[in-house]
Amino acid sequence: MKRSDFGYTQNQNSEVINEDTKFNDLQYNNAIRFGALHNWALRLNQNHLFEFKNLFNQMSNGQYVNRNGFENGGNWNIRSLDQLYRGIYTGQLLGRHYFNDERTKIDWVVGYNNSFRDQPDYKRFRYSTGGGSTPVLNVPFGAAQTFNLGRTNIILDEHAIMAGANLIQKLVLVKGAKSEDNKELELKAGAL
């Protein structure tokens, strides 16, 4: 990869475009992805159904960058090592039940979710390569300068549990001579 950043300076009668940075990168990437979807249902009879739904995805990305070039008047060798793991799991157990000649319906769900991101040791460092044969590691003094030299460790982990239930009750208000003349009212209640 080649990367350059440009700026300009303004003289009395003209503008001069300057190449502020010029880098050549060697970048090595490794990506692994895995996904699974597994669902099943069990029907005991016409009135009782159970379902189990699962989804799992995991991704792993590794990267090494070796960057050589100049910036701000100096020659640099900048390197970074990174490994990142991300994933998600979601699962639900559901049920649907009919009673009273299908005039009463109960459905329910319980679920669990987990998502994570793990970046165990992201490293970046910068060597000065100008003026001598041996590169010199740039170690900042005073306040931290992660742009020059730094390590990062990030662990994110989130869990969620949920449950819900619904009840639907059909009431016949008026019974007509034909079944299509019947008037129905539904009462619904639920919680999550």
C-alpha beads as a LAMMPS data file, in Angstrom:
LAMMPS data file: protein, C-alpha beads

192 atoms
191 bonds

1 atom types
1 bond types

-500.0 500.0 xlo xhi
-500.0 500.0 ylo yhi
-500.0 500.0 zlo zhi

Masses

1 110.0

Atoms # bond

1 1 1 0.000 0.000 0.000
2 1 1 1.176 3.511 -0.684
3 1 1 0.003 6.468 1.369
4 1 1 0.778 10.171 1.034
5 1 1 -0.667 13.233 2.750
6 1 1 -0.409 16.681 1.202
7 1 1 -0.506 20.208 2.541
8 1 1 0.264 23.587 1.068
9 1 1 2.077 26.760 1.903
10 1 1 1.168 30.144 0.520
11 1 1 3.798 32.581 -0.718
12 1 1 3.118 36.152 -1.828
13 1 1 1.837 35.210 -5.274
14 1 1 1.519 31.422 -5.303
15 1 1 0.607 28.319 -3.375
16 1 1 3.050 25.454 -3.123
17 1 1 1.761 21.907 -2.566
18 1 1 3.947 19.903 -0.191
19 1 1 4.023 16.164 0.290
20 1 1 3.918 15.999 4.107
21 1 1 4.047 12.222 4.404
22 1 1 4.942 9.424 2.037
23 1 1 4.714 5.824 3.225
24 1 1 4.962 2.379 1.720
25 1 1 3.094 -0.241 3.736
26 1 1 3.452 -3.989 3.843
27 1 1 0.226 -5.247 5.375
28 1 1 -0.485 -8.843 6.322
29 1 1 -4.042 -9.872 7.224
30 1 1 -5.585 -13.096 8.415
31 1 1 -9.355 -13.458 8.809
32 1 1 -11.284 -16.445 10.140
33 1 1 -15.078 -16.471 10.216
34 1 1 -17.479 -19.064 11.581
35 1 1 -21.259 -18.993 11.721
36 1 1 -23.933 -21.459 12.768
37 1 1 -27.715 -21.352 12.634
38 1 1 -29.567 -24.153 14.385
39 1 1 -33.339 -24.138 14.828
40 1 1 -35.765 -26.872 15.652
41 1 1 -39.448 -27.232 16.521
42 1 1 -41.442 -29.843 18.413
43 1 1 -45.202 -30.132 17.903
44 1 1 -46.793 -32.294 20.598
45 1 1 -50.213 -32.039 18.958
46 1 1 -52.278 -29.449 17.107
47 1 1 -52.489 -27.290 20.254
48 1 1 -48.903 -27.290 21.588
49 1 1 -45.746 -26.165 19.751
50 1 1 -42.228 -25.561 21.097
51 1 1 -39.349 -23.935 19.163
52 1 1 -35.660 -23.539 19.937
53 1 1 -33.763 -20.961 17.808
54 1 1 -29.995 -20.380 17.864
55 1 1 -27.609 -18.092 15.969
56 1 1 -23.843 -17.920 16.536
57 1 1 -21.218 -15.883 14.634
58 1 1 -17.537 -15.460 15.450
59 1 1 -14.869 -13.504 13.606
60 1 1 -11.127 -13.335 14.156
61 1 1 -8.939 -10.773 12.386
62 1 1 -5.173 -10.586 12.688
63 1 1 -3.100 -7.795 11.159
64 1 1 0.591 -6.849 10.973
65 1 1 1.613 -3.557 9.337
66 1 1 5.192 -2.565 8.502
67 1 1 5.209 1.069 7.270
68 1 1 8.329 2.815 5.927
69 1 1 8.638 6.416 4.743
70 1 1 8.978 9.997 5.824
71 1 1 6.812 12.323 7.901
72 1 1 7.520 15.794 9.281
73 1 1 11.077 15.759 7.947
74 1 1 12.024 12.406 9.502
75 1 1 12.396 8.898 8.133
76 1 1 10.334 6.337 10.033
77 1 1 9.595 2.653 10.311
78 1 1 6.195 2.243 11.981
79 1 1 4.866 -1.181 12.938
80 1 1 1.662 -2.483 14.478
81 1 1 0.427 -5.901 15.568
82 1 1 -3.261 -6.500 16.172
83 1 1 -5.531 -9.460 16.869
84 1 1 -9.273 -8.953 17.235
85 1 1 -11.977 -11.477 18.171
86 1 1 -15.680 -10.652 17.889
87 1 1 -18.745 -12.798 18.316
88 1 1 -22.446 -12.952 19.017
89 1 1 -24.807 -15.654 20.228
90 1 1 -28.557 -15.351 20.455
91 1 1 -30.941 -18.092 21.497
92 1 1 -34.677 -18.282 22.139
93 1 1 -37.040 -20.923 23.491
94 1 1 -40.645 -20.295 22.433
95 1 1 -43.981 -21.958 23.036
96 1 1 -47.501 -21.613 21.592
97 1 1 -50.477 -23.237 23.272
98 1 1 -54.173 -23.264 22.346
99 1 1 -56.963 -24.132 24.777
100 1 1 -60.761 -23.965 24.884
101 1 1 -61.307 -24.909 21.192
102 1 1 -58.543 -22.479 20.151
103 1 1 -60.359 -19.532 21.766
104 1 1 -57.546 -19.136 24.311
105 1 1 -53.971 -18.739 23.082
106 1 1 -50.866 -18.453 25.240
107 1 1 -47.473 -17.790 23.709
108 1 1 -44.234 -17.242 25.597
109 1 1 -40.534 -16.727 24.934
110 1 1 -37.321 -16.776 26.954
111 1 1 -34.066 -15.646 25.399
112 1 1 -30.374 -15.136 26.027
113 1 1 -27.921 -12.956 24.079
114 1 1 -24.164 -12.607 24.380
115 1 1 -21.890 -10.347 22.344
116 1 1 -18.189 -9.889 22.858
117 1 1 -15.144 -8.133 21.467
118 1 1 -11.670 -9.057 22.633
119 1 1 -8.581 -7.179 21.456
120 1 1 -5.976 -8.728 23.742
121 1 1 -2.817 -6.792 22.920
122 1 1 -2.778 -4.221 20.114
123 1 1 0.817 -2.921 19.815
124 1 1 2.185 -0.018 17.789
125 1 1 5.697 1.375 17.775
126 1 1 7.832 3.750 15.714
127 1 1 11.520 3.629 14.833
128 1 1 13.562 6.560 13.565
129 1 1 15.586 5.358 10.577
130 1 1 17.238 8.598 9.497
131 1 1 20.874 9.493 10.014
132 1 1 22.215 6.138 11.160
133 1 1 22.426 2.514 10.208
134 1 1 20.581 1.189 13.277
135 1 1 16.893 2.094 13.754
136 1 1 16.156 3.846 17.067
137 1 1 12.895 3.166 18.921
138 1 1 10.991 6.400 19.530
139 1 1 10.113 6.456 23.256
140 1 1 8.080 9.559 24.160
141 1 1 8.887 11.458 27.344
142 1 1 6.356 13.258 29.510
143 1 1 2.729 12.586 28.629
144 1 1 1.739 9.319 26.947
145 1 1 1.781 9.424 23.161
146 1 1 0.102 6.253 21.941
147 1 1 0.622 7.482 18.377
148 1 1 4.348 6.802 18.805
149 1 1 4.428 3.872 21.195
150 1 1 1.512 2.119 22.803
151 1 1 -0.388 -0.985 23.754
152 1 1 -4.114 -1.433 24.029
153 1 1 -6.159 -4.177 25.649
154 1 1 -9.931 -4.085 25.117
155 1 1 -12.386 -6.629 26.488
156 1 1 -16.097 -6.042 25.964
157 1 1 -18.652 -8.623 27.068
158 1 1 -22.413 -8.099 27.150
159 1 1 -25.096 -10.505 28.342
160 1 1 -28.864 -10.065 28.130
161 1 1 -31.702 -12.260 29.349
162 1 1 -35.312 -11.671 28.362
163 1 1 -38.688 -13.276 28.864
164 1 1 -42.183 -12.504 27.667
165 1 1 -45.666 -13.969 27.614
166 1 1 -48.947 -13.118 25.856
167 1 1 -52.521 -14.226 26.428
168 1 1 -55.262 -13.854 23.817
169 1 1 -58.856 -14.701 24.724
170 1 1 -61.561 -14.672 22.037
171 1 1 -65.079 -13.805 23.197
172 1 1 -68.174 -14.433 21.070
173 1 1 -70.442 -11.397 21.367
174 1 1 -73.275 -12.220 19.002
175 1 1 -74.063 -15.659 17.664
176 1 1 -75.662 -15.466 14.238
177 1 1 -77.590 -18.061 12.284
178 1 1 -74.475 -18.716 10.201
179 1 1 -70.967 -18.997 11.613
180 1 1 -69.742 -16.099 9.447
181 1 1 -72.322 -13.860 11.154
182 1 1 -70.707 -14.390 14.573
183 1 1 -69.087 -11.298 16.074
184 1 1 -65.926 -11.808 18.104
185 1 1 -63.942 -9.662 20.477
186 1 1 -60.339 -10.417 21.460
187 1 1 -58.878 -9.540 24.831
188 1 1 -55.074 -9.391 24.876
189 1 1 -52.611 -9.113 27.729
190 1 1 -48.862 -9.505 27.789
191 1 1 -45.658 -8.837 29.627
192 1 1 -41.999 -8.550 28.591

Bonds

1 1 1 2
2 1 2 3
3 1 3 4
4 1 4 5
5 1 5 6
6 1 6 7
7 1 7 8
8 1 8 9
9 1 9 10
10 1 10 11
11 1 11 12
12 1 12 13
13 1 13 14
14 1 14 15
15 1 15 16
16 1 16 17
17 1 17 18
18 1 18 19
19 1 19 20
20 1 20 21
21 1 21 22
22 1 22 23
23 1 23 24
24 1 24 25
25 1 25 26
26 1 26 27
27 1 27 28
28 1 28 29
29 1 29 30
30 1 30 31
31 1 31 32
32 1 32 33
33 1 33 34
34 1 34 35
35 1 35 36
36 1 36 37
37 1 37 38
38 1 38 39
39 1 39 40
40 1 40 41
41 1 41 42
42 1 42 43
43 1 43 44
44 1 44 45
45 1 45 46
46 1 46 47
47 1 47 48
48 1 48 49
49 1 49 50
50 1 50 51
51 1 51 52
52 1 52 53
53 1 53 54
54 1 54 55
55 1 55 56
56 1 56 57
57 1 57 58
58 1 58 59
59 1 59 60
60 1 60 61
61 1 61 62
62 1 62 63
63 1 63 64
64 1 64 65
65 1 65 66
66 1 66 67
67 1 67 68
68 1 68 69
69 1 69 70
70 1 70 71
71 1 71 72
72 1 72 73
73 1 73 74
74 1 74 75
75 1 75 76
76 1 76 77
77 1 77 78
78 1 78 79
79 1 79 80
80 1 80 81
81 1 81 82
82 1 82 83
83 1 83 84
84 1 84 85
85 1 85 86
86 1 86 87
87 1 87 88
88 1 88 89
89 1 89 90
90 1 90 91
91 1 91 92
92 1 92 93
93 1 93 94
94 1 94 95
95 1 95 96
96 1 96 97
97 1 97 98
98 1 98 99
99 1 99 100
100 1 100 101
101 1 101 102
102 1 102 103
103 1 103 104
104 1 104 105
105 1 105 106
106 1 106 107
107 1 107 108
108 1 108 109
109 1 109 110
110 1 110 111
111 1 111 112
112 1 112 113
113 1 113 114
114 1 114 115
115 1 115 116
116 1 116 117
117 1 117 118
118 1 118 119
119 1 119 120
120 1 120 121
121 1 121 122
122 1 122 123
123 1 123 124
124 1 124 125
125 1 125 126
126 1 126 127
127 1 127 128
128 1 128 129
129 1 129 130
130 1 130 131
131 1 131 132
132 1 132 133
133 1 133 134
134 1 134 135
135 1 135 136
136 1 136 137
137 1 137 138
138 1 138 139
139 1 139 140
140 1 140 141
141 1 141 142
142 1 142 143
143 1 143 144
144 1 144 145
145 1 145 146
146 1 146 147
147 1 147 148
148 1 148 149
149 1 149 150
150 1 150 151
151 1 151 152
152 1 152 153
153 1 153 154
154 1 154 155
155 1 155 156
156 1 156 157
157 1 157 158
158 1 158 159
159 1 159 160
160 1 160 161
161 1 161 162
162 1 162 163
163 1 163 164
164 1 164 165
165 1 165 166
166 1 166 167
167 1 167 168
168 1 168 169
169 1 169 170
170 1 170 171
171 1 171 172
172 1 172 173
173 1 173 174
174 1 174 175
175 1 175 176
176 1 176 177
177 1 177 178
178 1 178 179
179 1 179 180
180 1 180 181
181 1 181 182
182 1 182 183
183 1 183 184
184 1 184 185
185 1 185 186
186 1 186 187
187 1 187 188
188 1 188 189
189 1 189 190
190 1 190 191
191 1 191 192
